[in-house]
Amino acid sequence: SPSPTPFSTPTTNPTPSVKKGEYDVTMDKFKQISKGTSRADVERILGGKGTEISNTTGGGVRFTVNKWEGDNYKAIILSFRDDKVMTLSQVGLK
């Protein structure tokens, strides 16, 4: 019988335009964001889409959580409801 042929799955990881830890997250930028800010405005302020860590749809409403990570474990974490900021939190910003 023929021996099994090892196969390799191509690695097609989408490469984000900004790597983890390369966002310039600052308290000044965090203060520009408030409840109700649109996702487009957030991405303009923070310089990219961030990393999506949660995505849920229910009852016709879409909830997502994204994280923008900077150097030294600094981060901005936002939850969105239908692409509008619902909650904001930050880690390590001064």
C-alpha positions in Angstrom: 0.0 0.0 0.0 1.2 3.5 -0.7 2.7 5.3 2.3 0.8 8.4 3.4 2.1 11.5 1.8 2.9 14.2 4.4 1.1 17.4 3.5 1.7 20.9 4.7 -1.1 23.4 5.1 -0.1 26.8 3.7 0.2 29.4 6.4 -2.0 32.2 5.3 -2.1 34.3 8.4 -3.3 37.7 7.5 -0.6 40.1 8.4 -2.0 43.2 10.1 -0.7 46.5 9.0 0.5 47.2 12.5 2.0 44.4 14.6 1.0 43.7 18.2 2.7 46.2 20.5 3.2 48.8 17.8 0.2 51.0 18.4 1.0 54.3 19.9 -1.5 54.2 22.7 -1.6 57.3 24.9 -3.8 58.8 27.5 -4.4 61.8 25.2 -5.7 59.5 22.5 -7.8 57.5 25.0 -9.4 60.8 26.2 -10.5 61.5 22.6 -12.8 58.4 22.7 -16.1 58.3 24.5 -19.2 56.3 24.6 -20.9 56.5 21.2 -17.7 57.2 19.3 -17.9 55.5 15.9 -15.5 52.6 15.1 -14.2 54.7 12.1 -13.3 57.5 14.4 -11.7 55.2 16.9 -9.6 53.6 14.1 -8.5 57.0 12.9 -7.6 58.1 16.4 -5.7 54.9 17.3 -4.2 54.3 13.9 -5.7 51.0 13.0 -8.3 48.3 13.6 -6.7 46.8 16.7 -7.1 43.1 17.5 -10.6 41.7 17.8 -10.9 39.6 20.9 -14.6 38.9 20.9 -17.5 39.0 18.4 -21.1 38.2 19.2 -24.4 38.8 17.4 -27.7 38.4 19.0 -31.1 39.9 18.7 -30.0 41.8 15.6 -27.2 43.6 17.5 -23.5 43.0 17.0 -21.1 43.3 19.9 -17.3 43.3 19.5 -14.4 43.9 21.8 -11.1 45.2 20.3 -7.7 45.8 21.9 -5.0 48.2 20.8 -1.7 47.2 22.5 1.3 49.5 22.8 4.8 49.1 24.3 5.3 48.0 27.9 1.9 46.3 28.2 0.0 49.6 27.6 -3.4 48.9 26.0 -6.8 50.4 25.2 -9.7 48.0 25.2 -13.0 49.0 23.8 -16.3 47.2 23.4 -18.6 48.2 20.5 -22.3 47.8 20.0 -23.1 48.0 16.3 -19.8 49.8 15.7 -20.3 52.5 18.4 -18.2 52.5 21.5 -20.1 51.0 24.5 -17.4 50.7 27.1 -13.8 51.9 27.4 -10.9 50.7 29.5 -7.1 51.3 29.4 -4.1 49.7 31.0 -0.8 51.5 31.9 -1.6 54.8 30.3 -0.5 58.0 32.1 
